[in-house]
Each structure stands twice: as structure tokens, then as C-alpha cells.
Amino acid sequence: MKYTHALFTLLAGFLPLTGNADVELPNIFGNHMVLQRGAPLHIWGTADEGEKVSIKFGPRTFTATTDEDGSWEIGLPSLKSDGGKSHKMTIKGKNTIVLENILIGDVWIGSGQSNMEWSLNGSERKDEFVKDANHPGIRLFHIPKKQFDTPQTDVEAQWKPCTSSTIPNFSAVLYHFGKTVHADQKVPIGLINSSWGGSPIEPWTVTDKGSGKMYNGMIAPIVNFPVTGTIWYQGETNCLHKNGLAYTGKMKDLIEGWRSVFNNGNMPFYFVQIAPWSGGYAPGQLPALWEAQCATLNLPHTGMAVTTDIVHNIGDIHPRNKHDVGERLARWALARHYQKKGVVYSGPLYKAMKVEGSRIRLAFAHSDGLKSRDGKDLNEFKIAGSDAQFVDAKAEIEGKFVLVSAESIKNPTQVRFGWHKVANPNLVNRVGLPASPFQTEKWTGGTGE
């Protein structure tokens, strides 16, 4: 039977074509990327069924053959950082892909809601920071907002060098975090921004029972790409949802789920304690969420940056000072992950109390050099007796302790500190890091020591 050219062209639209598929890579692999040092690497993609694929990286070549669905994966041994040297990777099948300007270093994810998404362009001192943002050793990967019912395999993003032209719309907190780590450790840093304003924690979570739509679209495609750790800024929406102390369990699910899918049980997870705000939080909900975030510190390899002191507009749920937030998160990374000695990485965190007659002695972690931030008397302390009626308290520093009392309370039983949604306490330690709000009655918070 003879086919006319027109008929053949029509049929070709319905007949399977074999032997023509190019070797392709997901977008997490590209020019300017940072490959995670010190971890076995996997490069993967698609091609024709049964096609031989090779990767040349440095002096070595690695090969694999695609399986019946056209997928392939090639393992590379752990790499050592080499001071920012640029590398090239060549992937060959029927076609050839050449990836250039690759660095070997540490990759960090920044995720959460609008305060993580918040751009450098919308933050304090933006002109200064944008002008100074030319860092050849820092690379940016901005994942667009996508939701899916099932886990996806790719994202529409590309790695970019960090420059004054690429940074303005990138996450300010993640940039300041990465810049601080890079400057201190002198290692290339890859920054993956995957955040969505207004998002609650649940869509980001993956457990044995299932996965959220934001996880499916914005995290699942990169879980086989090794990373160092995660920074997280989220919680405002869950506070509006009145989750309060229940947020502890939600954070536990998030952290343990991500550690599982990234196959990194000790993956650092450093987060921001959300800021005071005069807006629509129900009474008591913000303090309860603060306690839930403190309780998350009971999980290993976690850290928390407190932000009570850097809110310049209490009516704005988006504090514009993002540089201090990023730098405080970086303190946790430098001290705990990078094991740098002498770094004070947290402000005072409540540890224990002891009743001493008509006063209460409070003990804190991270309490070297306790002082008042503004030179005034310590504020935001309240004390109560057995009737749980709180009154303003006098608070005095004695070494690493704070002594709290009130003339009208002869037999005190408990203390609260900054325990309301517009708190602006002035207790700090010697490097000026602020104390987190707390209450002493059946406190669940940790200290991250």
C-alpha cells in the first residue's frame, strides 16, 4: 500500500516516534549552578529507551543506559569545594549538552510565606544592598509559584549568578543569609528560593499520609538535588488560623518530612520567630505560636531567629529590616553547622525559674552579658501570684539571671515576658540579640543549646 505524502504526514501525528528524543535534564541542572560538596551526587534526565548517556566532569567520564521509560541517572562521587573554581559538565547521548560556570559548595533552601518571599527591592537599605550584590561565588535559583495534586519532576527556573541585576526581586532574607555565610566561610553558596506569600504550613508538608500542593510543585522536583539545609520564615497565616501551640506538631511534620525526602536526617533547619503585629491575630494566638516555635527547638539541628526588636511599623506584618533576619539565621548556621567557635547565635531563651521569697529568679540560655537594649529599665515583664492576675513587674539583671518582683505580689508563682502581640521588649545579651517572649507556666519551649 502506498501512502501519499499528505496521508503520511497525517498518520505521523498519531504514530509513536522512536530514536529521536534528545537527552534532557531537569532545570535544577544548568549553567551557573552550585553542586553540593561532601555528598554523593546524582545527575538524572531523559532520553530514548536504551540510549547510552555519558557525563564528563573534570577528568572522569561516567555512563548509564536509559531504562524502558527513557529515564537515566548517573552517580558522581562526593566533591570537595575548591575555592570557587569554575567547572564544566558535558552530557552526551544522541545530542550534547554542555553546562558551564559550575561551582562546588553549599546549597541552601529558603522557604515559607511572604516574609521569606519578600524581595531585596522592597526592603530597608535596598539601594545600598543591591549596589553591593555582585558576588561571583553566590548563585540564585528562584522557583515560581506552582501547586499540583501530585509530586512534579521539574520546575521552570534557571540558575543565575548573583549580581545587582539579578538580585532585586530575589528573597532578601535568603540573600542576606547566604551573603553572610559566604563571606565567613569563603565557600560558594547556592540559594534556592521556594516561597509563597500567604501560604500556611500545610501545603509545604510531606508525610507518610501524603503531600501538600506547594510541596508537590515547588519542593518535590528538587529533593534528589543534595542541599546543606533550609531556612524557613512562615507562621503568620497559621496564627490567623488560630493554630497556636498546635503549630509545634506542624513544624515537626514539616522538618521531619523534608529531612526524609532529601535523605538527610540531620539537615539543618533554621527558622524565624514571626514578628509582633498589631493586626488581626486573635487574643493570645501570637504568644502561643511563639511558644510553639520555641518548642520546635527541641528538635535536633534546628535554630530560631527572634525579631521582636526590629519592627519599625507595628501595623506592618512585613517588617522591612530583612538584613538582620538573614544575618541572625546565619549565626545559627555558622555556629552549629559550620562549627565556628565563639559565635553567639541566639538571644536569651527562657530556661527555668525559682521562687525566692517575694521574687522570682529567671535563668536563660545564651545569657552572657545580659543588658537592656536601650539603656532603660527592663520592660515587658509581668508577675502573678496564685490567682494568676498579672501585674507589671520590676526586673533586675544579676549576672546571667533576671530577678522579677512587684510590691503587690508577696507570693509570686509565675512570670510572663513580652506575652502579647505588640511586644517590644528590651532584654538582650552582650551582642544585642533579643530575648524571646515566654511564660513560665508549663512552658514547652526549647533552648537550641
N, C-alpha and C positions, 0 to 999 in steps of 0.2 A: 504494500500500500504506500502510495506516495503522498506526502504532505505538502501542501502549498506553504510558502514562506509565512503567509499571514496566519494559517492554521497552526503551524509550528510555534509561532510567537505566542499565540493564544494559549496553546497547551503548556508552553514553558512556564506560564504563570501558575500552573497547578501541579507540575511535576517537581519532585524533590531534586534539588541540585546538589551534587556531591563534589568534593575535591576543590572547592572554590573559596572556602572560608579562610579568611586571614587569621593569623594569630592575633588575639586581642587580650588586653589587660584591663582589669578594673581601674578606675580613675585614681584610686589611692596610690597607684604606682605611676610616677610621672617625672618629668624634668623637675629639678629643684627639690625633690623630696628628701626627707631625713629618714634614714633607716635606723631602727633601734639597735644600739650597741648591746653586747652582752646577752643576747637572746637568740635562739635558733630562729632563722627567718624562713618564711615560705612565700614564694612568688607563684601566683596562680593566674589562670586565664582560660581562654577557649581557643579552639582551632578545629580542623577536621578530625573526624574519628580516625584513630590510628596514626596520626601525624606525629613525627618526631620533632620535638621542640628543644632548643638549646638556649642556655643563658651563659654569656661570658661576663664575668665580673672580676676585675683585676686580672691576675694571670691564669685563673682557673675557669674551666667550662663545665657546666652541669647540664644533664639531659633528662628528658622524660618523654613518654609516649602518651598521647591523649587516649582517654577511655572511650567507651561506646557513645557517650553523650557529648563528646568533644571537649571535655574539660581536662585540664592538666595542672599539675602542681610540682614545683621543684623546690627542694630544701637547700638552703645555704647555711653554712656553719655560722656560729656566733662571730660577730665582728667586733673589733676594738676601735674606739674612737682614735682618730689620728690627727687631731689638732685642726680640723676644718679642711682637710684636703678634699678636693673635688674628684668625684669618681664618675665613671661611665658604665652603663649596663647595656649589653646588646642581646636582644631576644630574637631568635631566628626560628622560623618554620618555613612555609612557602614564601612568606614575606619577612622583612626585617624591621624591628623596632629598636631605635637607639634612644636611651634615656641618659641625659647628661646633667652635669652640675649636681650630682647626688652627694649628700653629706652623711656621715655616720655619727650619731649622737644620741640624744634622748628625746622622746616624743611624749608630749603631754596633751591630754584632752581637757577642754573646758566646756562644761555643760550646765544646764539649768534653765532659768526663765529670764526675764528681761534684764535683770541686773548683771547677768553674765553676757547676754547678747549686746548690751549697751556699748555703743561704739566709742572709739577714741575721739571721734569728731564731736560727740555730744558731751564730753567730759571736761572737767576742770583742766586748765593749762593746756588745752588741746593744741594751740599753735606751737608752743614750745616742744611738746612731746612729738607731734607729727614731724616737725622740722628735724628732730634728732633721731628719727626712727629708721635710719639706714644701717641695718645690721646684716652683713653678708652671711653670718652664722646662724640667723634665725629664719625659719621658713613657715609660711602660713597656709592653712588648708581650711576653707570656710564651707561647711556643709549646709546646703539650702534646706529650708523647712519643707519636709515631706512626711506624710502619715500613710501607713499601709496596714492592712489587716494581717499580712504575713511578712516574715523577715525578708528583706531585699538583699541583693548581691552587689549593688553598685550605687554610687552617688554622683551627682552632677557637679563636680568640683575639681579644681586643679591646684597643685602646689604652686606657691608664688614666693619669691624672695621678699624679705621684709624691707620695705623702702617707704619713703614719705608718700609715694603714690599708691602703694598697696595697703597701707595701714589704716587710713582714716575711718573706714567702715568696719574694721575688724574689732573683735571684743577687746575693750580696754582692760578689763581685769586680767584676761588671759595674756595679753601683750605685756602688761607690767610685771606679771608673774614670770613669764618667760624671759623677759629682758633682765630681770634681777638674777635669776638662776644662771643665765648665760654669762653675765658679767662676772659672776663669782666663780663659776666652775670652769669657764673657758672651754665649754663643750658645745658643739652645735645643738640647737634646740628646734624641734618641730612642734608646731602648735596647731591642734585640730579643734576648731570651734564648732560645736554642735549644740545650739541652744535655741530656745523658742519662747518669746515673751508671753507671759500669762499662763504658761503651762504648769499644771500640777505635777507632782512627782510620779503619779501612777503611770502615765503613758511612756515614761522613760524606763520602766522597770521590767525585768525579765526574771521569771521564776519557773519552777517545775510545772506550774499550772498554766503558764502562757506568757505572752509578751505584749507590751504596750505598743500603740501605733507609732509613737515617735521613736521608740527603740527600734522598731522594725525598719523604719525609713532612714534613720539618721545615726544609728549605732551598729546595728547588725551587719551592715556592709563592710565594716572595718574591724570586726572583732578578731580576725586572723592576722591583722597587721599589729605586730608587737608594739606596745607602748610602755612608758615608765609608770605613768599614773594619771590620776584625774583630779581636777579641781572643780568644785560644784558650788553654784550660787543659786539657791532656789528655796522656796518655802512660803513666800507671801501668799500665793494662791491657796495653799493648804491651810494657812492661817485664816484666810477669809472663809474657807470651808469648815472652820471650827474643828480642825483635827487635833489641835493642842498636843497633849502628851502622846497621842496615838501616832504622831509623826516619827517617834523613835523607831517603831516597828517598820514603818515605811522606808526609813533610811536604811535600816538593816537589810531589808529585802533588796533595795537598790544596790547597795555596796556589795553584798554577797553575790547577787546575780551577775553584776558586771565582772567581779573577780572570777567567777566561774566561766563565763563565756570568753573572757580574754585569757583564760587559762593561766591566771596569775593570782594565786591565793593570797599573796601579800601585797597586792597592788596598792600603793599609797592613794588615799582618798582624803583630800583636804577640802574643807567646805567653809562657807561664810555664814556666820550667825547673822540673820537678817536684821536690818536696822530698825530703830524706833520710827514710828509713823503715826501721825495724828488722824489718819483716815479711818476707813470702815471696819477695822478689826473689832469683833465683839469683846466686851469686857473680859479680861483675864486670858484671852486667847494668845496674845503675843507672848506674855511671860511663860505660858505653858509650852508654847512652841520653842522658846528659848531653852527651857529645861530639856525638852526632847532633843534639841541639838546638842546640848551639853552631855546628855546621856549617850549620844552616838559616840562620844569619845571613849566609851568603854569598849568599843570595837578596836582591835589592833590596827596599827598603821593608819590611823585617822588623825586629823588635826582641824582646828577651828579658829578662824579669824574673827575677832569681835569688832563691831563697827559703831558702838554707841557714841563715840566721841567725834565722828567725822560727818555728822548730819548737819548741814548748814541751813536746810529748809525742812522743818519737821513735817510740813504739809506735802512733801515730795517723796513718793515711795521709791524714787530712783535717786539716791544720793549721788552727786556728780563727782565726788572725790573717788575715783577708781584706782588711782596710783597707790594710795596707802593700802587699799584692799589687796591688790595684787602683790605688793611687797610683803604684807603680813602673811599671806599664803606662802610666799616664797621662803619666809623664815622657817615655817614648818618643814618644807622640803629640804632646805639646806641643813637644818639641824638633825632631822630624823632620817630622811632618805640618804642624803649625801654625807651624813655623819660629820658635819663640820663642827669643830669644837668652839665653845664659847658663844654660840648664837642663842640669844634669848628669843624664844619662838612663840611665847604666849603671854598675854596679860594675866593677872591674878585670877585663879579659878577656885571657887569655894571648895573646901576640903572637909572641915569639921568645926564643931562648936563645943564650948564648955561653959556652963553656967558658973560664975564666980560671984556669989552673993547677989548683989543687985545689978550686975553687969554680965555680959556675955562676951567671951573671948572667941574670936573667929580665926581659923587657920586657913591658909591658902597655899595652893601650888603656885609656882612661878612668882614668888613673892619677894625676891631680892629687891631691896631699895624701895619699899612701898612709900608712896608720896601722893600729894594732891596735884593733879594736872595743872590747876590754875592758881595754886598757892593759897587758896581759900580753905576754910574748914571742909572736911569730908562731908559730902551730901548724899542724899538718896537712901540713907539708912533709916529703917523703921524697926521698932521693937514692940513686943507684946507679951502679956502675961498669960495666965491660964484661960482667960476669957477671949483670947485671940483678937483683941481690939488693939490695932496697931497705932502707935503714935510716933511722931518724929523723934529720932534718936541723936544723941551726941556720939560721934565716932572718933576715936583717937588711935593713932598708929603707935604700936610698941614693937619695934623690931619687925619681925615677919608676921605679926598679928595685928588685928584691929579689935579694940575694946569698945563695946557698944552699950549705951545705957540711956535711961531717961528718968528724970526726977519722979515722974508719976508712976513708974513701974518698979515696984520693990522686989518682985519675984518673977523675973523675966523667964520666958520659955522658948521664944523663937525670934528670928530676925528676918527681915526682907531687905533686899538691896536692889534699887532700880526696877522694882517689880510693877511696872505699868508701861503702857505703850509709847509714852513720850519721855522716857527716862533719859537723863543726860548726866550720869554720874561722873565724878572727877577722881576716883581712885585708880591709880596706875602704878606700875612698877618702875624700876630705875631707868628703863629705856623708853618709858612713856606709853607702853601698851596698856590698854584699858582693862579693868576688871569686868567680867561678865556678870549680868544680873543673876540673882539667885534668891532662893528662900530656903530656910533650914528645916522645914517640917517634911520628913520623909523624902528628902532630896534624892534624886536618881542620877544626877549628873556625874560625869567622869572628869578627869584632870589631864588626860593625854600625856602623863609622865612616862 
